[in-house]
Amino acid sequence: MREPGKLAAIGADLGGTNIRLALVDPEGGLSEPTYYPTPRKGDAAAILETLAQGVRALDRQARAHGIRLVGCGLGVAGLLDGRAGLVYTAPNVAGFQDLPLKKLLEEMVEVPVTLENDANAAAFAEYWLGAGRGVGSLVCLTLGTGIGSGIILEGKLLRGASGAAAEAGHIAVEADGERCGCGARGCLEAYASATAILREARAALARGEGTALGSSFGTRPEALTAKDVGDAARAGDPVARGILEKAGRYLGVGLGSLVNLLNPDLITLAGGLVGAGDLLLRPALAELERRAFPVLLRRTRVELSALADTAGILGAAGLVLADAGLLWMPAP
């Protein structure tokens, strides 16, 4: 943290690969994050124990510095109801199905727990500390294995009737399109995520298209990653470039729908796919311009997140601090 303060919250981000936690103060000061591998046995109890281990360690650290914890904010990638403390489903975290996560974790630690969707937490971090400081409405899209999103409208996080609103990755961009991981067809995630890019690249290899990827992955397409596709595209491979351009166009379709529906001040883009740079973003912005009402688009900025992989931790803790009345943020 910048300087140990008297009050702080724990921010925790539960992902399919790692669990990350840190102490966060009301000014956004962040302790060095700690990382734990997410147990992969499909055992919710093992994941809960790892989470509890991390929370207990930071609780001890806070006490040692004379810091009083006001709570722990936990961001989870999945459908959940934070008010009920219930995870409906978390596709990337095995064993989480209709799980009363808040109750179970609070029984293991001496810190109150607030549950939140990880993209909602990232959106709040942008609003509090990032590119969204001082704006009224923003959309945060996380572009990775899937597409997550968080939405703030007129200064309030959009949660919806069941607490699970703002799943922009599952708006339809093709009525009878590709099957998405959620089970539906034609979702934005099925066309503009790393998963979609890998599907297209492996299909190109299977068709025997002339791509530089064939020399390394023609006989082992399962080893291919989205980063490999991006590297080939940057090296000038026309097939890889075409795959990223297609994903970018569909991303632009989704962005246009969001601008027309929500009229936000800002859209921020985060996640591993933004590393593809203009190869993905140029066609996305061009498609956005074709689809959004010009009068609305003039008011909307599209920017890359400056908070990188700390956004989920900062936002999860920030929501706890905000609920405790400890944050001051500039008015829109």
Helices and strands as residue ranges (DSSP letters): E 7-14, E 18-24, E 34-37, H 44-64, E 68-76, E 79-81, E 86-89, E 97-99, H 101-106, E 113-117, H 118-129, E 138-143, E 147-153, E 156-157, G 168-170, H 189-192, H 194-206, H 213-217, G 221-223, H 226-234, H 238-262, E 266-270, G 272-276, H 278-291, H 294-297, E 301-304, G 308-310, H 311-323
